[in-house]
């Protein structure tokens, strides 16, 4: 049994972190039995979530974990993909994780509207005695990190246009296909679902979220993915 260590669920989906949701999606898609637990960062091998425990070994980083699982348990999801398919999937995943992700961070941690929604969830991750103090400290570090990454150096309209360009690109690539690379799901769909739903379920009526929801093929894609792989999911009690 694989033990998945991750963050909390919220807004009707399995996790606040797109990376945690990506990994849980992959586990469900691959049919690998697992149990999910609230992460203890002291055990995280790379000091971040998600991470897994399998056969007494702790492994970190969502993509490295997926690649490990593919080697150990087989790779039926991607077995029939061509080299070109894998290249396209890789590019989409990289864009989502290295570009679109920072728009999600900006929406949650930087904008005042997003922070009002996100802060109460972050507070629950800490003991009450520090829960009101630590989130503000983390927010300052996140904003510094966003500036160092580059997106935080731009104005709100510029940031929005960069995010919209990512969403437009992936919507165009998806087109009318059931899944990213065709009729059948691949491991790359775990990332696509996780990042798009992380935008659409965040309960702030931002221009970035509205634009994403206007891409009806992405909305249908999320619904289709949830019906197939998360139909039996329910929020933790």
N, C-alpha and C positions, 0 to 999 in steps of 0.2 A: 504493500500500500504506500502510495506517495502522499506525503504530508505537505500541503501547500500553505506556506506562511505568507500572509498578505494583510492589507489594510481593511478598513471597514466597508461594508456595503452602504449605499445611499441612493436616493432618488429612483428606487425601483430597479437598480442594476446591481451586479455582484460586487462592485468595488469602486471606490473613488479614484483609484489609480488606473490609468489606461494600460499600464504595463502589467499590473496584477490581473486585470480583466483579460488582457491578451493571453496570458499564460493559462488562466482558468478556461478560457474559450478553447485553447488548443487541447487541453486535457480532455474536455468534453468531445471535441471533434474526433480525437484519436481514440476515444473509448477507453482511456486509461483510468482505472479506479484511483480515487484520491479522497483525502479528507482535508478540509480547510480549517486553518486556525488563525487566530489573531497573532500577528507577527511580534516577536520579541527581538528588537533590533540588536540586542547584545549577542544574538546567535547568528545574525546575518553575515555571511562570509564576505560580502562586498559592502557591508554597511548600508544596504538599501533593500527595498522590497520590489518584487517578490523574491522569495527563495524557497527551495524545497528541501525536504529531507527524504532520502531514499536509501535503504540498506545501511543506515547509520551514517551516511555521508550528506553533508550540507552543500548545496550548490546554489549559486546566485547568478543574477542577470537573466531576464526573461528569455532573451534570444539564445544565450549559451545553454540555458536549461532545455529549451525546445530542441536544439541541435543534439544535446546529450540524449534526450528521450528518443529522438529519431534513430540514433545509432543503436541504442540499447533495446528498444521495443519494436523497431521497424518503422518504415516511413510510407505507409499506404496512401496517405493524403497526397503526397507529392511524387509518388512513384512513376506516374505516367506523364509528368510535365516535361516539356522540351526544355532545352537549354535557354531558348528565348523566353519561354514562360517564366522560368526561374529568375532570369535576369529582370524581367518586368516586375515580378513580384518583389524582388529585392529592392528595386528602385522605389516602388510605392511604399514599402515598409520603412525604408530609410527616410523618405520624405516625411512620413507621418511621425516617426520617432525623433528625427533630428530637426525638423522645421515646424510642422503643425503642433507638435507637443508644446512648443514655447508659446504659441497662441493660447493654448489651454491654460498654461501657467499664468500668463498675463491676465486672462479673464478671471481666474480664481484668486490670485494672490495680489494683483496690482490694482485692478479697478475697485473702486469703493463699493459698487453694487455687488460685485462678485465676492469680495471679502466679507461683506455682511452675511452672505449665505454660507461661505466656506469656513469661516472662523469657528462657528459653533461645533462643526464636525471635527476640526483639528483639536479643539479644546478637549474633546472626549478621549483623545489619545494619551492624555497626561493626567497624573493625580490631581485632584481638585485644588490642592494647595498651590500648584504651579500652573494649572490649566489656563488661568486668565493672563499669565505673564509670558509664558514660553511662546505661544503663537505669534505674538508681536515681534519677538526676537527673531523667530524663524522667518517671518515675513520680510524683515529688513535684509536678511541674508539672501533670501530668494530674489528680492529686487536687485541686490548687488550682483547676484549670479546672472540674472537676466540682462543686466547692463554689460557684464563681461562677455556673455554669449553673443550679444550684438542687437537682439531685438529690442531690448530696453533702451537703446539709444535713439529710437525713433518715436515720432508722435503717434497718437491714437489712430489717426486716419491712415498713416503709413502702415502701421501694424495690422490694421483691419484689411487693407488691400493685399498685404502679403499672405494673410491667412485665407482670404477669399481665393487667391490664385491657387493655393494648395487644394482647396475644396473643389474648385472648378476643374482642376486637372484630374483628380481622382474620379469625379463624377463623369467626366468625358471618357475616361478609360473604362469605367464600369459599363457605361451605356445601358443596354437592355439585358445584359447577361445576368443570370441568377447569382453568379459569384464572380469574384474579381477576374479569374482566368478562364471562365467558361461555365459549363453546366454543372460542374462538380466543385465542391469546396477544396481549397488547398490550405496549407499552413499559413499562407499570407493573408487569408481571410480573417484569421484570428486577430491580426493587427488592424486590418481595415475596420472590422466591426468595433473593436475596443476603442479606437480613437474617434470614430464618427459618433458612436453612442455617448461617449464622454462629453462631446460637445452638445448633442441634442437634448440630453436629459438634465443638463445643468440648469437649475430653475431661475435663470436670470434672462430677461428679455433683451439681450444684447444684439447689436447688428451682426456680429459674427455668428451667433446661434441662429438668428433669423435667416441669414443667407444660407446656412447649411440646411435648414429645414425647407428652404425653397427648392433644393435639389431633390425632387420627388423620387428619383431613382435611388438615391442614398437612403431616403426614408423607408422606401419599400425594402431595400436591402437589409436594413437593420431589423425590420419587422420579420422578414423571412428568416434571417439568421437566428433571432430569438425563438421563433416558433420551432425551428429545427433542433437547436442545441440547448436552449434554456427553458423549454416548456415546463419542465418539472422543477424549476428553480423557485425558491421562495426566500424572502428576507430572513436572516437569522432572528431567532426569538429574542 
